[in-house]
Amino acid sequence: MRAREGDVGAYERLVERHSAIAFRTAYVLSRSRADAEEATQDAFIKAHRALGRFRVGAPWRPWLLRIVANEARNRRRASGRRVRLELQAVEMTRPAAGAPSSEAVVLTAERDAALRHALAALGDRDREVLYLRYFLDLSEAEMAAVLRCRPGTVKSRLSRSLTRLRAVVEDADG
């Protein structure tokens, strides 16, 4: 890895390539845009300083995301804020098709509101694992790095969180 050998341009390319996922991960965990921006910047600085400890041949992204997650969690703990996460990621990834009908807009808004309400009813651990998987589309290895657990634990946490989410949605429907 050239960045590890002191190539600043190589490190800048790594920052460019991974800044979006780093920010989104920090945002999911901190639930604050300002905290996510600061956590992302601090994580890249810490990653640069720690390049000498990075294992050559290991995947970069999970290593970086673990640093980002630690920074975001530290900011959330330090600030004590409990801001609800807006689902901007969903809106940004929606395909731009023809103009939807008024009925489709209302149904989508109702579904989104129900999902937001159901997610808000979950605990932080459940909400985090669901956001990381379904909104940020992280792999199990990346989720394990962010959550500081084994990949098998990611699978079980995700399964339990989905079960809890279904229960909340069913309670709201019935």
N, C-alpha and C positions, 0 to 999 in steps of 0.2 A: 504494500500500500504506500503510494508515493506521499500521501499526506503525513503519514507517520514518520517519514524520512525528512520532513521539513518543507515539502512543496506546498507553499501557501495557495497557489492556484488550484491544486488538487483538493485541498480542504475547502476552498470556496465553492468548488463544484459540488462537493458533498453537501455543503450547507444548502445550496440552491436546490439540489435534487430532493432533499429530505425536509426542507423547512415547512412545507405545507402539512405533511403528516405529523411532524413534530408539534406544530401549532395546534392542529385539531386534537391530538392526544392530550396536550396540556389543557386545552379548553374543556374537554370532557371531564378531566379530573379536577380542575380548579373552578370551573363554572363561571369564569370571569374573563372577559376578553383582555383586560389590562394585565391580569395575573398570568394569563396564558402567554401573552407576548413577552413578558419579563422572564417567565420560566423557560420559554424557548430560547431566548437570547442567552440566559445564564447557562442553560444546558449545553448549547454549542460552545460556549467559552470553556466550560468544565470538560467537555469532550475533547476539545483541542488540547487542553493542558494534560489530559489523561491519555493521549494517543500512545505514549510510551508503554502504557499498561494494556493497551488493546491487543488481544491475541491475533496474530497474523493468521489469516485463513478463516477466522470466525466471521459470521455475518455482521455487517456494520449496523443495519437498521435496528434489530432488536437491542443491541448494545446502546445505541443512541436513545431509543425510546425508553429504556429503563432509566437513563439519566434524566430525560425529559419528565417522566412520570414522578421521579423522586422530587424534582424541583417543583412541579405543579402541586404535589401533595404537601410539600413543605409550605408553599405559599398559602394553600387553602387552610392548613392548620394554623399558620401564623395570623392570617387575617380573620379567621373565624366567620367568614361570610358564608351564607347559604343562599346562593342565587340559583334560580332554576335555569337549566340549560335550554336554550331555544333550539329548535330543530332546523337551524340554518343549513346544515349539511344535507338534509332531505330536500329542501327547496332548491339548493344549488345543483343537485344531481338529477332533478326531474327533467325528463326529455322535453324539448321544446316542440310540441306538436301543434296542430291547428288549435284555434281558440276553443276551449271546452264550453260545453253548454252551461247554462245557469244552474241546472240541476246537478251536473257533475261537480261544479265548483262548491255547491252547498254540501254535497255528500262527502267530498274530499275534506272540506273544512271540518265537518262533524267527525269524520274518522281521525283526522289529525288531532283534534281537540280530545277525543276519547283516548287516543294513544298517549298524548302528553299527560293527561290526568292519570292514566294507569301507570305510566313510568314514574310520575311524581309520587305515587302511593308506595312505590318500592323503596327498599333501603338503598343506601349509597352503593354497597357492594354489588347488589343485583343490577342497579342502574348502570354502573360503570362497565360491567362485563357485557351487558347488552349493547351499550353505545360503542364500545371498542369493536365488537364483532360486526354488528349490523349497520352502524352508521359510519364507522371508520374503515370497515372491511379489513381489519388486521388478521393475520394468520394466527394459528394457535401458538406458534413459537413467539411471535411478536407480543401477543396477549400475555403469555407467560412471563416475558421479560418486563412488561409494563406492570403486571399485577404481582410480580415477585413470587411466582409459584411455578409448579411443574406443569407441563402441557396436559397431563392427565387431570390435574386439578382444574385447569381451565375448562375442560370438557364437562366435568361434573358441576362446576359453578354455573356454567352457561345453561346446562340442562335444568338445574334447580331454579335459576332465575327465570327461564322461559316458563316453567311450570307456575311460578308465582305470578308472572305477568298474565298468563292465561286465566288464573284464578281471579285476579283483580278485574280483568275484562269481563269474565263471565258474571261476577258479582254485579258489575255495573249494568250488564245487559239484562239480568234476570232479577 
